[in-house]
Amino acid sequence: MSARSETAATPGTGASREVAAAVSRWLAPVVEHGLPDGPARGRVTGHHLGYVRVLAWETGALRLTRGAGSIARDAADAVALVIPLYGTVRLAQDGRGACVESGQPALLDLRRAFSVEQRDRARVLVLRLPVHALHVPVAHLRSVTARALTPASGMAALLATVLPHLEQSAPRIPPAVGERLGGIVTELVAALVDELAEREERPSGTGRDRLVTGIREYIDRHLEDPELSAERIAAAHLISVRYLHRLFQGEGITVGRLIQRRRVEECARELARRGRVSPSVSVVAVRWGFGSAAHFSRAFKAVHGHAPQQWLRPADTPVTGAGPAVRAADGTAGSARAS
């Protein structure tokens, strides 16, 4: 999708209706509630940056709501980042309400009821982002909606600085660049959601240790599942993938490497039970989540520094060439010696 613009100027009455129509078309269906001192003039502009929709309006008193009826008709799978460029906007969702001042970012989940209200003239910038592109837990979104974020530092400060300039430049951005910028903005908003949710719910001390222990136990229980991944682990523990990786920064190993190492250990343990009925390397590898014997062999070498065939060599079998000790099938170390 190109980085194109669509503008509607209202030279006469009914500016709030124009804004409501643009919001319904670009963000999610809303109902406009006419205010007695509603504006006679207003301006609405819209742009596409890939799958990110950028909408800006400038108008006076305005009230828009999204209720259960409109949600039933159109379950928009998207969130909105709202930044007043000047003026004040009141947002309400999930039982919370916040007066969002100029330069303050705030979030709305377009899949649930909300309201947007301004009593005086304001210019408001809104970005619509697909929820599936954010890859953040639903619980995180619920905890951060309809809150005015003071952009003193972190992602809120970065977005408050960058997005107004991006909106001004959007009509001149080539389509290919717009696609990439949309992805970058999505990553920044996802990081903002994670940052806010983790600030409130981040476990400390014993709580963090319990979470890491629980994740390790979950990995051990699901080692045989070839679909085991960071995304699945994060979803099972109601945290984001980013936070999962952040937890394991202090563990000295990445989640992916931990899964691989544990699978190698279980394969090695099973293959060590040598005998006439011992399963083949390929059977054991697939049983513990590896796609093939070749995949297992590469993983084994990454963990132990040599191929599994060397590890399985009986201790009394000569090894050609000098080299380090080779672990025998019974777990003892056999010395490598020249033939």
C-alpha positions in Angstrom: 0.0 0.0 0.0 1.4 3.4 -0.9 2.1 6.4 1.3 -0.8 8.4 -0.1 -3.0 11.1 1.4 -6.7 11.9 1.5 -7.9 15.3 2.7 -11.4 16.6 3.5 -11.8 20.3 4.3 -15.2 21.5 5.7 -15.9 25.1 4.5 -19.3 25.1 6.1 -21.1 23.6 9.1 -20.7 20.1 10.4 -17.0 19.8 10.9 -17.5 17.2 13.7 -19.5 15.1 11.2 -16.6 15.2 8.8 -14.2 14.1 11.4 -16.5 11.3 12.6 -16.9 10.1 9.0 -13.1 10.1 8.5 -12.5 8.3 11.8 -15.1 5.7 10.9 -13.5 5.1 7.6 -9.8 5.2 8.6 -9.9 3.9 12.2 -13.1 2.2 13.4 -16.8 3.0 13.2 -17.8 5.7 15.7 -20.9 7.7 16.5 -20.7 11.5 16.5 -22.5 13.4 19.3 -23.3 16.9 18.2 -22.2 19.4 20.8 -24.0 22.8 21.1 -20.8 24.7 20.5 -19.6 22.4 17.8 -17.2 23.7 15.1 -18.2 25.2 11.8 -14.8 24.5 10.2 -12.3 21.7 10.4 -9.8 19.7 8.4 -9.0 16.0 8.2 -6.0 14.4 6.5 -5.2 10.7 6.1 -2.1 8.9 4.9 -1.0 5.3 4.5 2.4 4.1 5.6 2.2 0.5 4.5 -0.4 -1.1 6.8 -0.2 1.8 9.2 -3.0 4.4 8.8 -2.2 7.9 9.8 -5.1 10.3 10.5 -5.0 13.9 11.7 -7.9 16.3 12.4 -8.1 19.9 13.4 -11.4 21.1 14.7 -13.2 22.5 17.7 -15.6 20.8 20.2 -16.1 17.1 19.4 -17.3 13.9 20.9 -17.0 10.5 19.3 -17.9 7.1 20.8 -17.6 3.5 19.8 -20.1 1.3 21.5 -21.2 -2.3 21.6 -23.4 -1.9 18.5 -20.6 -0.7 16.2 -18.2 -3.3 17.6 -20.7 -6.1 16.7 -20.8 -4.8 13.1 -17.1 -4.3 12.7 -14.6 -6.0 15.1 -11.6 -3.9 14.1 -8.4 -5.8 14.9 -6.4 -2.7 15.6 -5.1 -0.3 18.2 -4.8 3.5 17.9 -2.0 5.7 19.2 -3.3 9.2 19.9 -1.1 12.3 20.2 -2.7 15.8 20.5 -0.4 18.1 18.5 -2.0 21.1 20.3 -5.0 21.3 22.6 -6.4 18.6 25.0 -8.3 15.4 24.3 -10.2 13.3 26.8 -10.1 9.5 26.2 -12.0 6.9 28.0 -11.8 3.1 27.8 -11.8 0.0 30.2 -13.3 2.1 33.0 -10.4 4.7 32.8 -10.4 8.2 31.6 -7.5 10.6 30.9 -7.1 14.1 29.8 -4.3 13.9 27.2 -2.4 17.1 26.7 -0.4 18.4 23.8 2.6 16.1 23.0 1.4 13.2 25.2 0.9 9.8 23.6 -2.1 7.6 24.6 -3.4 4.3 23.4 -6.9 3.0 22.6 -7.9 -0.6 21.7 -10.2 -0.2 18.7 -11.8 -3.6 19.4 -13.5 -2.4 22.6 -15.8 0.5 23.5 -14.1 3.9 23.9 -14.8 7.6 23.6 -12.9 10.6 22.4 -13.8 14.1 23.4 -12.4 17.6 23.0 -14.0 20.8 24.5 -11.9 23.3 22.6 -10.1 23.5 19.3 -7.3 20.9 18.9 -5.2 19.2 16.3 -5.0 15.4 16.9 -2.7 12.8 15.3 -3.9 9.2 15.4 -2.1 6.1 14.1 -4.0 2.9 13.5 -1.9 -0.3 13.8 -3.0 -4.0 13.4 -2.9 -5.8 16.7 -1.4 -8.9 15.0 1.6 -6.9 13.9 2.3 -5.7 17.4 2.7 -9.3 18.9 1.8 -8.1 22.4 -0.4 -9.9 24.9 -4.0 -8.8 25.3 -3.5 -8.3 29.0 -0.7 -5.8 28.2 -3.0 -3.7 26.0 -5.8 -3.7 28.6 -3.4 -2.3 31.2 -2.2 0.6 29.2 -5.2 2.0 27.3 -6.7 5.5 28.0 -3.7 6.7 29.9 -1.8 10.0 29.3 1.9 9.1 28.9 4.3 11.9 29.9 7.0 11.7 27.3 9.9 12.3 29.7 11.9 9.3 28.5 11.7 6.0 26.8 9.4 5.0 23.9 6.8 7.7 24.8 9.4 10.5 24.4 10.7 9.0 21.1 7.2 8.6 19.6 6.1 12.1 20.7 9.2 13.5 18.9 9.2 11.5 15.7 5.6 11.0 14.8 4.6 14.7 14.2 7.4 15.1 11.8 6.5 11.8 10.1 2.9 12.9 9.6 4.1 16.2 8.0 6.4 14.2 5.6 3.9 11.4 4.8 2.6 12.9 1.5 6.1 13.0 0.1 7.3 9.6 1.2 7.7 7.0 -1.6 5.6 3.8 -1.2 8.5 1.5 -0.6 9.9 3.8 2.1 6.4 4.1 3.6 6.1 0.3 3.9 9.4 0.2 5.9 8.5 3.2 8.1 5.2 1.5 8.9 7.0 -1.5 10.2 9.4 0.6 12.2 6.5 2.6 13.8 4.8 -0.7 14.7 7.9 -1.9 16.5 8.2 1.3 18.4 4.6 1.1 19.6 5.0 -2.5 20.5 8.0 -1.6 22.6 6.0 1.2 24.2 3.2 -1.3 25.2 5.8 -3.7 26.7 7.6 -0.9 28.5 4.4 0.3 30.2 3.1 -3.1 31.1 6.4 -4.3 32.4 6.7 -1.1 34.5 3.5 -2.1 36.3 3.8 -5.8 36.5 7.6 -6.5 36.4 8.4 -9.2 39.0 11.3 -8.3 41.3 13.5 -10.6 43.3 11.8 -13.8 44.2 8.9 -13.1 41.7 11.3 -12.9 38.8 13.1 -16.1 39.9 9.7 -17.9 40.1 8.8 -16.8 36.6 12.1 -17.9 35.1 11.9 -21.3 37.0 8.3 -21.7 35.7 9.5 -21.0 32.1 12.3 -23.5 32.4 9.9 -26.1 33.6 7.5 -25.4 30.8 10.3 -25.8 28.3 11.2 -29.2 29.8 7.6 -30.4 29.6 7.3 -29.4 25.9 10.7 -30.3 24.5 9.2 -33.0 22.3 7.0 -30.5 20.6 8.7 -29.3 17.4 6.6 -26.2 17.5 8.0 -25.0 20.8 9.2 -21.5 20.3 9.7 -18.2 22.2 6.3 -17.0 20.9 4.5 -20.0 22.3 6.4 -19.8 25.6 5.6 -16.1 26.0 1.9 -16.6 25.2 1.7 -19.4 27.8 3.0 -17.1 30.5 1.1 -14.0 29.4 4.2 -12.0 28.7 5.6 -10.5 25.5 8.4 -12.1 23.5 10.5 -9.1 24.2 10.1 -9.4 27.9 10.8 -13.2 27.7 14.2 -12.5 26.0 14.9 -9.7 28.6 14.3 -12.2 31.4 16.9 -14.6 30.0 19.5 -11.9 29.5 20.4 -12.5 33.1 20.5 -16.2 32.6 23.5 -16.2 30.3 21.6 -18.1 27.6 19.0 -17.2 25.0 15.6 -19.0 25.0 16.4 -20.6 21.6 19.7 -21.9 22.8 18.2 -23.2 26.0 15.6 -25.2 24.1 18.3 -26.6 21.8 20.7 -27.5 24.6 17.9 -29.3 26.6 16.9 -31.3 23.6 20.5 -32.3 22.9 20.8 -33.4 26.5 17.7 -35.5 26.4 18.8 -37.1 23.1 22.2 -37.9 24.5 20.7 -39.4 27.6 18.5 -41.7 25.5 21.2 -42.7 23.1 23.5 -43.5 26.0 21.2 -46.4 26.9 22.9 -48.6 24.3 21.8 -52.1 23.5 20.2 -54.2 20.8 16.9 -52.3 21.0 18.5 -48.9 21.1 16.7 -46.5 18.7 18.5 -44.9 15.8 19.9 -41.4 16.0 17.2 -40.1 13.6 14.4 -41.6 15.6 15.6 -40.1 18.9 16.2 -36.7 17.2 12.7 -36.5 15.9 11.2 -37.7 19.2 12.9 -34.8 21.0 11.7 -32.1 18.6 14.5 -32.0 15.9 13.3 -32.0 12.4 16.0 -34.5 11.2 19.1 -36.3 12.2 21.2 -33.7 10.4 19.5 -30.9 12.4 20.3 -32.8 15.6 23.9 -33.4 14.5 24.5 -29.7 14.0 22.9 -28.9 17.3 24.9 -31.6 19.1 28.1 -30.2 17.6 27.2 -26.7 18.7 26.7 -27.9 22.3 29.6 -30.4 22.6 32.0 -29.4 19.9 31.9 -32.7 18.0 29.4 -34.9 16.2 27.2 -37.4 18.1 28.9 -40.3 16.4 32.1 -39.5 18.3 30.2 -39.3 21.6 28.7 -42.7 20.9 32.0 -44.4 20.1 32.8 -47.1 22.7 35.7 -46.1 25.0 37.9 -49.0 23.8 37.5 -48.1 20.1 40.6 -46.4 18.8 40.2 -42.9 17.5 42.2 -41.8 14.5 44.4 -38.8 15.2 45.3 -37.0 18.3 42.6 -34.9 19.9 40.7 -34.2 23.1 39.1 -36.9 25.2 35.9 -38.4 23.7 33.0 -39.2 25.9 32.0 -42.9 25.7 28.4 -44.1 25.6 28.5 -45.0 29.3 29.4 -41.5 30.3 33.1 -42.1 31.0 35.8 -40.3 29.2 37.9 -42.3 26.7 41.3 -40.9 25.8 41.8 -40.1 22.1 44.9 -41.9 20.9 46.6 -42.5 17.6 46.0 -45.8 15.8 
